[in-house]
Amino acid sequence: MTFVAQPYEQFVSDLLTSLTGGLSREEHRFLGREETYSLTALGVRPETLRVAGEQNEAFATFELGIDYVYDGQTNALRWKPGGARPDDRSYFYVAYYTQEMPRRLTDRNPGSVTTTLAEAFSRELAVLHRQMVGIYESGFVDLASGSALDHVVALVGLTRKNARFASGEVLFKRTSPSPGDITIPSGTVVSTDAGQNFETTDRRTLRRGQLAVTAPVRAQVEGPPGKVEAEAIVSINRPIFGIDSVVNDASTFFASDKETDEELRRRARGALERAGKSTVDAIRYALIEDLSEVTDANVQVVERSETPGYVEVRLGLDTAASPDLVARVEESIFNARPAGVRVVHNLPTESPSTSARRADAITRAEALSDLEAQPDVPGLNDLPAGVLATMPDGVLRLRAEIFLRLSEANLSGAQKQNIEDATRATVTDCVEAIPMGSPIIYSKLLGRIVAPETIADAVLILGAEAGGEFHAYAGSLSSDGRKAKVDALFVGLMEERVLVDVLVRVEQKPGAAAGDGITDALRVAVTDAVNVSLAAGAESVSRQDLLAVVRNVLAARAPDLQLVADGPLVVNAEYEETGRLLNDTEQVARDEHERVMLRPEKPVTIAMQGELDG
């Protein structure tokens, strides 16, 4: 139960009520709206009722007729539905006058002797209540401050950091402007390659459009180990979605500022959680803070619901685990786990280590035999077991293909390249931020891809490659308990234009009469017919198909003309995105994301042989 200070005005009111013949601070405990709360004295004057108590852990007064009603027949209070009410199981206090209560003092007017006397006592009582609040709050980590907080955190073996701990600044960066604000919380742990850990001492926000933000840091270990050179801090122990890297532009140094109350509170909360060793997060945080190779994104700690006291630790590491790393993982697990709890991990344990020789350690074969398959989740696609077998244990290597449709058509090649690069960075960041063991949700990833205004639509294909075969899915993927990583990523434009121009060589049939404007009319007819053919969306456009179209047009629109025998049709193509040219080609190949069309400025050219050559 909380302690709430009573304000000065309430003390004055209660004292004046008591001095002038009324009853004050009649105590009741709130047990629910449906209960009735009987008053001690009979003959209550309803207009004099005043009720005060706690609401949302703060002092509050309640209104007659709005929050509660008085029942004269039962001489009780009832709380109204929809009105304000005290906190559950808190105490509220009632003050009132009765009809026949004798009064020796009656003057409650400001400035009277009675009121002046009550105000003098009330001031001292209000000051005492505020002091009692300070005493009450000094016993809690979240409320204590200054020396009181020092005494509270000493119970878990912590002391306030001072000049003995090196401090400095780091720069959190990303490669492309953020589409929204990214918050870097206080207490974010960053480290060097050598394993020196630092934590941010203040919250920072990377605003939309910014590429970097500076945050103050302080070493977690006192003394010389906390002093590092510039550009030594390069790792974020628990990755922040949207942040690509961190670096310290200057070396850390020893300052004279002490650790603030908020910084000390944050450390105390973490110490309290780990001190009891009673949660899976205690093991997870211990691994993240003890090992620079382990981050929030590549570790999964799960307790089996059907087997209490059995915890699985799965690590998704890119490289093979060295004996030294395995030993440090096992040592960290042993120090963080509670007694009687069995913890297994997915790293090989063939190499001897101190913790591996303990009685409760198990081999990798035993751990793998205990691991159960991930339960079926509707809508998830499972990669074939043969594909998963080609990947490192604990890692899911993904291949993604993305085809974009841009909002604006007239963009330069550099602008299109920037959009594609930003999409690659978005997909990589999203997948890296997915916790180990969590599925890759197709709609969430696609939503992040199409979020920028520059992208109108996109097609996403997920899967994995094994043995030269791409196992592709246009839907969510199960991670099989692994850490997902992007191994191969293709980004292209959904409607890349392939511009085709056609040269038709015709001649006049023997004995036919010459006609004016025949080439212009033929050009329009052939252009329309070829456009219809291209709109059919075939996987490829061949010279033979277009030749058949041209013959049909000639037969219907220009029976006096015929195609020349040598080179009647020339087809050229230009792939607009890549700049690739095909001259006099037999076939124009079309990929799924490409759109074949006649070149707008010069679609079809009619070349007339002989005297009508045009």
Secondary structure, 3 states (H helix, E strand, C coil): CCCCCCCHHHHHHHHHHHHCCCEEEEEEECCCCCCEEECCCCCECHHHCEEEEEECCEEEEECECCCEEEECCCCEEEECCCCCCCCCCCEEEEEECECCCCCCCCCCCCCCHHHHHHHHHHHHHHHHHHHHHHHHHCCCCCCCCHHHHHHHHHHHCCCCCCCCCEEEEEEEECCCCCCCCEEECCCCEEEECCCCEEEECCCEEECCCCCEEEEEEEECCCCHHHCCCCCCEEEECCCCCCCCEEECCCCCEECCCCCCHHHHHHHHHHHHHHHCCCCHHHHHHHHHHHCCCCCCCCEEEEECCCCCCEEEEEECCCCCCCHHHHHHHHHHHHHHCCCCCEEEECCCCCCCCCCCCCCCCCCHHHHHHHCCCCCCCCCEECCCHHHHHCCCCCEEEEEEEEEEEECCCCCCHHHHHHHHHHHHHHHHHHHHHCCCCCCECHHHHHHHHCCCCCEEEEEEEEEEEECCEEEEECCEECCCCCEEEEEEEEEEECCEEEEEEEEEEEEECCCCCCCCCHHHHHHHHHHHHHHHHHHCCCCEEEHHHHHHHHHHHHHHHCCCEEECCCCCEEEEEEECCCCCEECCCCEEECCCCEEEEECCCCCEEEEECHHHCC
